[in-house]
Amino acid sequence: MSHPPSLFCRYEFASYAQTREFLDALAVLSEETRLFPDLGFARTFVNITLRGRDGASPGPAEIDYARRAAVLAAAWTVS
Protein backbone atom coordinates (compact mmCIF):
# COMPACT_ATOMS: atom_id res chain seq x y z
CA MET A 1 0.00 0.00 0.00
CA SER A 2 1.49 3.34 -1.00
CA HIS A 3 1.18 6.51 1.03
CA PRO A 4 -0.23 9.69 -0.51
CA PRO A 5 2.31 12.41 -1.31
CA SER A 6 3.07 14.76 1.57
CA LEU A 7 5.42 17.46 2.81
CA PHE A 8 7.38 16.67 5.97
CA CYS A 9 9.74 18.71 8.11
CA ARG A 10 11.25 18.30 11.57
CA TYR A 11 12.23 21.31 13.66
CA GLU A 12 14.46 21.01 16.74
CA PHE A 13 14.54 23.45 19.63
CA ALA A 14 16.83 24.10 22.59
CA SER A 15 14.06 23.94 25.21
CA TYR A 16 10.47 22.96 25.84
CA ALA A 17 9.57 26.66 26.16
CA GLN A 18 10.75 27.29 22.60
CA THR A 19 8.89 24.22 21.35
CA ARG A 20 5.70 25.45 23.06
CA GLU A 21 6.06 28.95 21.57
CA PHE A 22 6.47 27.45 18.11
CA LEU A 23 3.41 25.22 18.59
CA ASP A 24 1.40 28.26 19.69
CA ALA A 25 2.54 30.14 16.57
CA LEU A 26 1.54 27.16 14.41
CA ALA A 27 -1.91 27.19 16.01
CA VAL A 28 -2.38 30.80 14.93
CA LEU A 29 -1.15 29.96 11.42
CA SER A 30 -3.54 27.02 11.22
CA GLU A 31 -6.52 29.13 12.29
CA GLU A 32 -5.57 31.77 9.72
CA THR A 33 -5.11 29.33 6.83
CA ARG A 34 -7.69 26.71 7.92
CA LEU A 35 -5.01 24.05 7.35
CA PHE A 36 -4.35 21.64 10.19
CA PRO A 37 -1.29 19.48 9.51
CA ASP A 38 -0.40 16.32 11.37
CA LEU A 39 1.91 17.27 14.22
CA GLY A 40 4.15 15.03 16.24
CA PHE A 41 6.17 16.60 19.01
CA ALA A 42 8.14 16.03 22.16
CA ARG A 43 10.09 18.24 24.51
CA THR A 44 12.49 19.68 21.94
CA PHE A 45 11.18 18.86 18.47
CA VAL A 46 8.14 19.18 16.23
CA ASN A 47 7.41 17.06 13.16
CA ILE A 48 4.98 18.55 10.64
CA THR A 49 3.33 16.53 7.86
CA LEU A 50 1.15 18.30 5.30
CA ARG A 51 -1.00 16.31 2.92
CA GLY A 52 -3.12 17.47 0.02
CA ARG A 53 -6.87 17.28 0.19
CA ASP A 54 -8.59 14.00 -0.65
CA GLY A 55 -5.32 12.12 -1.15
CA ALA A 56 -3.97 14.56 -3.73
CA SER A 57 -0.45 15.92 -3.72
CA PRO A 58 0.11 18.99 -1.55
CA GLY A 59 -1.00 22.07 -3.44
CA PRO A 60 -0.16 25.77 -3.26
CA ALA A 61 -1.92 26.24 0.10
CA GLU A 62 0.05 23.44 1.74
CA ILE A 63 3.32 24.64 0.22
CA ASP A 64 2.64 28.18 1.47
CA TYR A 65 1.88 26.81 4.95
CA ALA A 66 5.18 24.91 4.94
CA ARG A 67 7.09 28.04 3.93
CA ARG A 68 5.41 30.12 6.60
CA ALA A 69 6.06 27.46 9.25
CA ALA A 70 9.75 27.49 8.29
CA VAL A 71 9.87 31.26 8.75
CA LEU A 72 8.24 30.91 12.18
CA ALA A 73 10.63 28.13 13.19
CA ALA A 74 13.68 30.21 12.27
CA ALA A 75 13.06 32.34 15.36
CA TRP A 76 13.68 29.37 17.68
CA THR A 77 15.39 26.45 15.96
CA VAL A 78 18.79 25.07 16.80
CA SER A 79 21.38 25.47 14.05
C-alpha positions in Angstrom: 0.0 0.0 0.0 1.5 3.3 -1.0 1.2 6.5 1.0 -0.2 9.7 -0.5 2.3 12.4 -1.3 3.1 14.8 1.6 5.4 17.5 2.8 7.4 16.7 6.0 9.7 18.7 8.1 11.3 18.3 11.6 12.2 21.3 13.7 14.5 21.0 16.7 14.5 23.4 19.6 16.8 24.1 22.6 14.1 23.9 25.2 10.5 23.0 25.8 9.6 26.7 26.2 10.8 27.3 22.6 8.9 24.2 21.3 5.7 25.4 23.1 6.1 29.0 21.6 6.5 27.4 18.1 3.4 25.2 18.6 1.4 28.3 19.7 2.5 30.1 16.6 1.5 27.2 14.4 -1.9 27.2 16.0 -2.4 30.8 14.9 -1.1 30.0 11.4 -3.5 27.0 11.2 -6.5 29.1 12.3 -5.6 31.8 9.7 -5.1 29.3 6.8 -7.7 26.7 7.9 -5.0 24.0 7.3 -4.4 21.6 10.2 -1.3 19.5 9.5 -0.4 16.3 11.4 1.9 17.3 14.2 4.2 15.0 16.2 6.2 16.6 19.0 8.1 16.0 22.2 10.1 18.2 24.5 12.5 19.7 21.9 11.2 18.9 18.5 8.1 19.2 16.2 7.4 17.1 13.2 5.0 18.5 10.6 3.3 16.5 7.9 1.1 18.3 5.3 -1.0 16.3 2.9 -3.1 17.5 0.0 -6.9 17.3 0.2 -8.6 14.0 -0.6 -5.3 12.1 -1.2 -4.0 14.6 -3.7 -0.5 15.9 -3.7 0.1 19.0 -1.6 -1.0 22.1 -3.4 -0.2 25.8 -3.3 -1.9 26.2 0.1 0.1 23.4 1.7 3.3 24.6 0.2 2.6 28.2 1.5 1.9 26.8 4.9 5.2 24.9 4.9 7.1 28.0 3.9 5.4 30.1 6.6 6.1 27.5 9.2 9.8 27.5 8.3 9.9 31.3 8.8 8.2 30.9 12.2 10.6 28.1 13.2 13.7 30.2 12.3 13.1 32.3 15.4 13.7 29.4 17.7 15.4 26.4 16.0 18.8 25.1 16.8 21.4 25.5 14.0 
